[in-house]
Amino acid sequence: MRRSTAAAVGTLTGAALIIGVRLSVTPTAAPVAEAPPPVDVADNSSPSPAGSAASKDKDKAKAPAKKQEAAKSGLKDGDIQGKKIQYPYGAIQVTLKIDGGTITDVAATYPLAGDSATINPRAIPALKQEVLKAQSDKIAAVSGATYTSAAYLKSLQSALDAAKA
């Protein structure tokens, strides 16, 4: 009776160890979500008659306001890529779209394997919203995504530095 109990306990312990080791193995190459290619967005407002004075006044009013905003923020317009930042689960790279000195969009490439498959799809959109709201790198980290948040912030900072140059 004692031998069968010891054999059962030993078998269960061995199985638990095998399963534990199997779960702790991380994949060597992680698939990465690709950022969409930069797209040049044209003004989609409806065209007004060619010689319209109202149209010319509207364009003149827009131009100084855009330049003034760009001067305030110090960011140049365009699609600016940050550095690719390595962290324990892969690499993150942030791309900013800046128009009129304002951050209008934020895209990022990030890993989607292992734990990252459950963490990043939730964390990256939250970080994006924070950047759009703050218009800077002064954002809060996402709870439960500390490494992702730190890597995202470093890549974001490098993109902002490039936009100020």
MOQUI-V117816 format. One line per field, one symbol per residue. ss: DSSP state (h for helix, s for strand, l for the rest). burial: b if it has 24 or more other ideal C-beta (glycine too) atoms within 12 Angstrom, else e. A space follows every 50 residues. Layout:
# MOQUI-V117816
ss: ???
burial: ???
This chain:
# MOQUI-V117816
ss: lhhhhhhhhhhhhhhhhhhhhhhhlllllllsslllllllllllllllll llhhhhhhhhhhhhhhhhhhhhhllllsssslllsssllssssssssssl lssssssssssllllhhhhhhhhhhhhhhhhhhhlllllllllllhhhhh hhhhhhhhhhhhhhl
burial: eeeeeeeeeeeeeeeeeeeeeeeeeeeeebeeeebeeeeeeeeeeeeeee eeeeeeeeeeeeeeeeeeeeeebebbebbbbbbbbebebbbbbbbbbbbb bbbbbbbbbbbbeebbeebbeebbebbbebbeeebebebeebeebebbbb bbbbbbbbbbeebee
